[in-house]
Amino acid sequence: MWRRIIASWRSIRRTMLWLADRNRLPCLISSQIPFSLLRRELQNDLPFCQQHGIGVTPYQSLQGGLLTGKYRRGQPPPADARAAEKPDWVWKQDDALFDRLEAITGLADDAGVPLAQYAWAWTLAQPAISSLIVGVKKLEQLQVAITAASVVVPPEQLPKLDVVCPPPWRQPDPIRGT
């Protein structure tokens, strides 16, 4: 299903750019997608957006709170967490997910920043990302989000993140040299 949605999104975006150019209309300038360390399906489209001046504003950048550190293996979700309020909004919490979350948390700890800031900083560093939609409930969470803009994920950690949360497969394109 995701492949169909991604292909459709790409086709719509390209068609909108073509129609705007052909009819001398304003171009598409913004796109809102679900995107996080745990959900990278659309990552290969970010360079296209950057090339065409399309700013990307992802939502679910903390993946329903999974990238905040509040969910722990073998423990129920906190009473005020999304998983407690709206269980359908949060992914199934299994060992594979907790393995990934614990690995990302370890990298955030090594970088000396809280997990949420680390996840937001990684997202903000991606091509074409112009802003984030942050779903906060408390003022303290907003302060954490604001300070994430000054956090830098150490470059030596990027390959480790790609192992823990693999980017989507990208078909080589010999015509464009990619």
Secondary structure, 3 states (H helix, E strand, C coil): CHHHHHHHHHHHHHHHHHHHHHCCCCCCCEECCECECCECCCHHHHHHHHHCCCEECCECCCHHHHHHCCCCCCCCCCCCCHHHHCHHHCCCCCHHHHHHHHHHHHHHHHHCCCHHHHHHHHHHCCCCECCCCCCCCCHHHHHHHHHHCCCCCCHHHHHHHHHHCCCCCCCCCCCCCC
